[in-house]
Amino acid sequence: MTKLLATLMLALPLAATPALAQDKKEPSKQQTKMAECNKAAEGKKGDDRKAFMKTCLSDKKKAQQEKMKSCNKEAGDKKMKGDDRKKFMSDCLSK
C-alpha cells in the first residue's frame, strides 16, 4: 500500500505536465498590440506613459473602424447583398 501511494505521488506531477503545455496559447491581437505599445513606451513614466498608451492602443481601433466604414460604403455603392457582400467585406477588411 505504501509503495502504491509513493508511486502515485511521483506520477501525479508527470500527469499534469501535458495540461500545462496546452495552456500556452497564441497571444490575441489585443495582447500583441499591448506588447508593441509597451515596448514603444519604454522610458516614459507617469502621465506621459498613460497618455501614450491610450493613444497607441486606440489608434488601431480607430483604423479598424475607418476600414469598416470604407468597406461598408463600397459594398453599399455596389449594391451587394447576402453571400457576395459577406465575401467582399471579408476580403476588404483583411487587406
Secondary structure, DSSP 8 states (H G I E B T S, - for coil): -HHHHHHHHHHHHHHHHHHHHHT-----HHHHHHHHHHHHTTT--HHHHHHHHHHHHHHHHHHHHHHHHHHHHHHHHTT--HHHHHHHHHHHHH-
